[in-house]
Amino acid sequence: MTDNKFLNINGKTKIAGVTGNPISHSKSPKIHNFWLNENNIDGVYIPIPIKVGDFNDVVKSMAKIGIMGMNVTSPYKIEAYNICDELSDCAREIGAVNTLTFKDNGTIHGDCTDAYGFYQALIDMNKNFTIKDKVALVIGAGGASRAIIWQLIHENASKVIIANRTISKAEDIVKSLNIQDKCEVISINDMESHLQDIHLLVNTTTLGATKENDLHINLENLNKNATVYDILYNPTETTLLQNAKANGNPYLNGEGMLLHQAVPAFTRWFKIKPDVTSNLYKYIYG
């Protein structure tokens, strides 16, 4: 299958895209164009490079010329948040936007679908998965961590433990989300002493992306029923996931999160909820 197999651009073709800087690495065009072809929709999804400093002007222009919307990646998620006229509850509370929808009246709506994609990938792996009344340990205190912690709290986790090198950054997330009664902040060096109590372990950092910058954690005391989730998808099996596999724990990487976070945007723009299938996985990841 090739991108835009059924594409015949005309005056009625719906257009959406993704922006960031850089943006050439994005898999979003392949994902969305796969669904457009699969559903025989007269539409196209394109990468839209925007130079630093030009984001507001470009986005406001696109909102006026009939573009359906845009996904937004680094470094523009905060700027995207600030440009919106309307925000989903998720985007408002997290303070970042990765999906813009341009309405007919010129209004710009912002959403953060990373949280949805993160949790839906877990459900995709195990239909019976739930974090309700259970404990999760999240490694990292960056933007991805913030969205994931928000989702875990909204799925009624009994507690979320946040492990980070800089304690104050994790404390800032807890304070800004107003979830002090549901969270515990610890040093990344103290993770192993909490493993026996958790149901889900999530790495939201880039530790493990290379062998030179690996994540070293002994999973020997981890409950065998606990799921280990590394949101990295390159490499597909980090050292953390290799250790989880050797320990007998269920595990997954960030491939599913990337695919599922695209679902709400596509649904909003093209009015059809697409399926995340094995054919899509094969097409995107080979």
C-alpha positions as CSV (number, residue, x, y, z in Angstrom):
1,M,0.0,0.0,0.0
2,T,1.2,3.5,-0.8
3,D,0.2,6.8,0.7
4,N,-2.7,8.6,-1.1
5,K,-3.6,5.5,-3.2
6,F,-7.1,6.8,-4.0
7,L,-6.2,10.5,-3.8
8,N,-7.5,12.8,-6.5
9,I,-7.1,16.3,-5.1
10,N,-10.0,18.6,-6.0
11,G,-11.8,21.6,-4.7
12,K,-13.6,19.5,-2.1
13,T,-10.6,17.6,-0.8
14,K,-10.3,17.9,3.0
15,I,-6.8,18.8,4.2
16,A,-5.1,18.3,7.6
17,G,-1.5,18.0,8.6
18,V,1.2,18.0,11.3
19,T,3.7,20.6,12.3
20,G,6.8,20.8,14.4
21,N,10.4,21.7,14.0
22,P,11.8,19.4,12.7
23,I,8.9,17.5,11.2
24,S,10.4,15.3,8.5
25,H,10.7,12.3,10.9
26,S,6.9,12.3,11.8
27,K,5.0,9.1,11.1
28,S,1.7,11.0,11.3
29,P,1.3,11.5,7.5
30,K,1.6,7.7,7.0
31,I,-0.9,6.9,9.7
32,H,-3.6,9.4,8.7
33,N,-3.2,8.8,4.9
34,F,-3.5,5.1,5.6
35,W,-6.9,5.7,7.2
36,L,-8.0,8.1,4.5
37,N,-7.3,5.5,1.9
38,E,-8.8,2.7,4.0
39,N,-12.0,4.6,4.4
40,N,-12.0,6.0,0.8
41,I,-12.2,9.6,2.1
42,D,-11.5,12.5,-0.2
43,G,-8.7,14.0,2.0
44,V,-5.0,14.4,2.4
45,Y,-2.7,14.8,5.5
46,I,0.6,16.5,5.0
47,P,3.7,17.6,7.0
48,I,3.7,21.4,7.5
49,P,7.1,22.8,8.5
50,I,6.9,26.0,10.4
51,K,10.0,28.1,11.3
52,V,10.4,29.1,15.0
53,G,8.8,32.5,15.5
54,D,6.2,31.9,12.7
55,F,3.8,29.5,14.5
56,N,1.0,31.9,15.4
57,D,0.9,33.7,12.0
58,V,0.9,30.4,10.0
59,V,-1.7,28.6,12.2
60,K,-4.1,31.6,12.1
61,S,-3.8,31.7,8.3
62,M,-4.5,28.0,8.0
63,A,-7.6,28.4,10.2
64,K,-8.9,30.9,7.7
65,I,-8.4,28.9,4.4
66,G,-10.4,25.8,5.2
67,I,-7.8,23.5,6.6
68,M,-9.5,20.9,8.9
69,G,-6.8,20.9,11.6
70,M,-3.3,20.1,12.6
71,N,-1.4,17.9,14.9
72,V,1.4,19.7,16.8
73,T,4.6,18.3,18.0
74,S,7.8,19.7,19.6
75,P,8.5,22.5,20.1
76,Y,5.1,24.0,19.6
77,K,2.7,22.3,22.1
78,I,2.7,25.3,24.5
79,E,2.2,27.8,21.7
80,A,-0.6,25.7,20.3
81,Y,-2.2,25.8,23.8
82,N,-2.0,29.6,23.9
83,I,-3.5,30.1,20.4
84,C,-6.7,28.2,21.1
85,D,-10.1,29.8,21.6
86,E,-11.5,26.5,23.1
87,L,-9.8,23.7,25.0
88,S,-10.8,20.2,26.0
89,D,-10.7,19.4,29.7
90,C,-7.6,17.3,29.1
91,A,-5.7,20.1,27.3
92,R,-6.7,22.7,29.8
93,E,-5.6,20.8,32.8
94,I,-2.4,19.4,31.2
95,G,-1.5,22.8,29.8
96,A,-0.4,21.6,26.3
97,V,-2.1,20.9,23.0
98,N,-1.1,18.4,20.3
99,T,-4.3,18.6,18.2
100,L,-5.9,21.7,16.7
101,T,-9.3,21.7,15.0
102,F,-10.3,24.7,12.9
103,K,-14.0,25.3,13.0
104,D,-16.1,27.0,10.3
105,N,-16.7,30.1,12.4
106,G,-12.9,30.6,12.8
107,T,-12.7,29.2,16.3
108,I,-9.6,27.1,17.1
109,H,-10.2,24.1,19.3
110,G,-7.3,22.4,21.2
111,D,-7.0,18.9,22.5
112,C,-4.3,16.7,24.0
113,T,-4.7,13.2,22.7
114,D,-1.4,11.8,24.1
115,A,-3.2,10.8,27.3
116,Y,-5.9,8.9,25.4
117,G,-3.4,7.2,23.2
118,F,-1.3,6.1,26.2
119,Y,-4.1,4.4,28.0
120,Q,-5.9,3.0,24.9
121,A,-2.7,1.1,23.9
122,L,-2.8,-0.6,27.3
123,I,-6.5,-1.6,26.6
124,D,-5.5,-2.8,23.1
125,M,-2.8,-5.1,24.6
126,N,-5.1,-6.4,27.4
127,K,-8.9,-5.8,27.1
128,N,-9.2,-6.5,30.9
129,F,-6.5,-4.0,31.9
130,T,-7.5,-1.4,34.5
131,I,-5.6,0.9,36.8
132,K,-8.6,1.6,39.0
133,D,-7.8,1.3,42.7
134,K,-4.2,0.3,41.8
135,V,-0.8,1.9,42.0
136,A,1.3,3.2,39.1
137,L,4.9,4.3,39.1
138,V,5.8,6.8,36.4
139,I,9.5,7.6,35.6
140,G,10.1,11.1,34.4
141,A,8.5,14.6,34.8
142,G,8.4,16.0,31.3
143,G,5.5,16.8,29.0
144,A,4.7,13.2,28.3
145,S,4.8,12.3,31.9
146,R,2.3,15.1,32.7
147,A,-0.3,13.8,30.2
148,I,0.2,10.2,31.4
149,I,-0.2,11.1,35.1
150,W,-3.4,13.1,34.2
151,Q,-4.8,10.0,32.5
152,L,-3.9,7.6,35.3
153,I,-5.6,9.9,37.8
154,H,-8.7,10.1,35.6
155,E,-8.8,6.3,35.4
156,N,-9.0,6.3,39.2
157,A,-5.6,5.0,40.1
158,S,-5.4,4.8,43.9
159,K,-1.9,6.4,43.7
160,V,0.7,7.5,41.2
161,I,4.3,7.5,42.3
162,I,6.5,9.9,40.3
163,A,10.2,9.1,40.1
164,N,12.5,11.8,38.8
165,R,16.1,13.0,39.1
166,T,14.9,16.5,39.9
167,I,12.4,16.2,42.7
168,S,11.1,19.7,42.2
169,K,10.0,19.1,38.6
170,A,7.8,16.2,39.7
171,E,6.4,18.2,42.6
172,D,5.5,21.0,40.1
173,I,3.4,18.6,38.1
174,V,1.6,17.4,41.2
175,K,0.9,20.9,42.3
176,S,-0.2,22.2,39.0
177,L,-2.6,19.3,38.4
178,N,-3.8,19.6,42.0
179,I,-3.4,15.9,42.7
180,Q,-1.4,16.0,46.0
181,D,-3.7,13.5,47.6
182,K,-3.1,10.9,44.8
183,C,0.6,11.2,44.2
184,E,3.9,10.5,45.9
185,V,7.2,12.0,44.5
186,I,10.4,10.0,44.9
187,S,14.0,10.1,43.6
188,I,14.7,8.0,40.6
189,N,17.3,6.3,42.7
190,D,14.6,5.0,45.1
191,M,12.4,3.3,42.5
192,E,13.3,-0.3,43.3
193,S,12.0,-0.1,46.8
194,H,8.5,0.6,45.5
195,L,8.2,-2.1,42.8
196,Q,6.5,-4.7,45.0
197,D,3.5,-2.4,45.4
198,I,2.8,-1.4,41.9
199,H,0.5,-2.6,39.1
200,L,2.0,-0.5,36.3
201,L,5.5,0.8,35.6
202,V,5.8,3.5,32.9
203,N,9.0,5.1,31.5
204,T,8.3,8.5,30.0
205,T,11.9,9.5,29.7
206,T,14.4,9.1,26.8
207,L,16.5,6.9,29.0
208,G,16.9,3.7,27.0
209,A,16.9,5.3,23.6
210,T,20.6,4.5,23.4
211,K,22.9,2.1,25.2
212,E,25.0,5.0,26.3
213,N,22.0,6.6,28.1
214,D,20.3,3.5,29.4
215,L,17.7,3.1,32.2
216,H,19.1,0.7,34.9
217,I,16.4,-0.8,37.1
218,N,16.3,-4.2,38.8
219,L,12.9,-5.7,38.3
220,E,13.5,-8.7,40.5
221,N,11.0,-7.5,43.2
222,L,8.3,-6.4,40.6
223,N,5.0,-8.2,40.9
224,K,4.8,-10.6,38.0
225,N,1.3,-9.3,37.1
226,A,2.6,-5.7,36.8
227,T,2.7,-4.3,33.3
228,V,5.9,-2.5,32.1
229,Y,5.4,0.2,29.6
230,D,8.1,2.2,27.8
231,I,6.7,4.9,25.6
232,L,9.8,4.8,23.4
233,Y,9.3,2.9,20.2
234,N,12.8,3.2,18.8
235,P,14.4,0.9,19.8
236,T,11.3,-1.3,19.8
237,E,12.6,-3.3,22.8
238,T,14.6,-1.2,25.3
239,T,16.7,-2.7,28.1
240,L,13.8,-2.0,30.4
241,L,11.4,-4.1,28.2
242,Q,14.0,-6.8,27.8
243,N,14.3,-7.0,31.6
244,A,10.5,-7.1,31.9
245,K,10.3,-10.0,29.4
246,A,13.0,-11.9,31.2
247,N,11.2,-11.3,34.5
248,G,7.9,-12.7,33.1
249,N,6.0,-9.4,33.1
250,P,3.6,-8.2,30.4
251,Y,5.2,-5.3,28.6
252,L,4.7,-2.9,25.7
253,N,6.5,-0.1,23.9
254,G,5.2,3.3,22.5
255,E,4.2,2.0,19.1
256,G,0.5,1.6,20.1
257,M,0.5,5.0,21.9
258,L,1.5,6.8,18.7
259,L,-1.2,5.1,16.7
260,H,-4.0,5.5,19.2
261,Q,-3.3,9.2,19.9
262,A,-4.0,9.8,16.2
263,V,-7.6,8.3,16.5
264,P,-9.4,11.3,18.2
265,A,-7.9,13.8,15.8
266,F,-8.9,11.8,12.7
267,T,-12.3,11.3,14.1
268,R,-12.8,15.0,14.8
269,W,-11.6,16.1,11.4
270,F,-13.0,13.4,9.1
271,K,-16.1,12.3,11.1
272,I,-15.1,8.6,11.1
273,K,-13.4,6.7,13.9
274,P,-10.6,4.7,12.4
275,D,-9.4,1.3,13.6
276,V,-5.9,0.6,14.9
277,T,-5.3,-2.8,13.2
278,S,-2.5,-5.2,12.6
279,N,-2.3,-4.0,9.0
280,L,-1.7,-0.5,10.3
281,Y,1.0,-1.6,12.7
282,K,2.7,-3.5,9.8
283,Y,2.4,-0.5,7.4
284,I,3.8,2.0,9.9
285,Y,6.5,-0.2,11.6
286,G,7.2,-2.9,9.1
